[in-house]
Amino acid sequence: MAPTIKKGDLVLADKARADLIANGLYMVEHMRQRTVVRLILEPDGTVTRILDNVDRPNPEMSRERIEPYIIGTVFWIGGER
């Protein structure tokens, strides 16, 4: 997620807000690995994962595919700037 999140940054996520209700940063867990993803809700109901790496395409997926993995909404990122 660089440059949004740099190596060594601390990320806080609200586990009480694990529903995909708005565009933003979400903490997801898949196969015991946690990561932060930027998700955009499209008007047709699909979800686009926006990558900070402009050399890679932004994958689209169904809402049903991503929602089970969301464990919280990111609300704070801190580290050396």
C-alpha positions, 0 to 999 in steps of 0.5 A: 500500500505504499505510499499510503502505508509505509513499512513499519507504519502502525495501522488501527482498524475498528472491528465494530465497523466491518461492513462494506458501506462506503469507499475507503481503507479496510483491514481484511484477513485471508488465510491467516494473513491480514492486509489493508485494501482500498475498496471502491463501491461501484454503482452496479454493485461490484467492488473495485480494489484500488492499488497504489501500484499504478503498474498493476490493474485494479481488480473488480470483484463481487461484493459477496466475494470480499465481504466475508474477509473484511475484519474492520475499517481502517481509521488511523495510520501512523509512522515516521513521515 
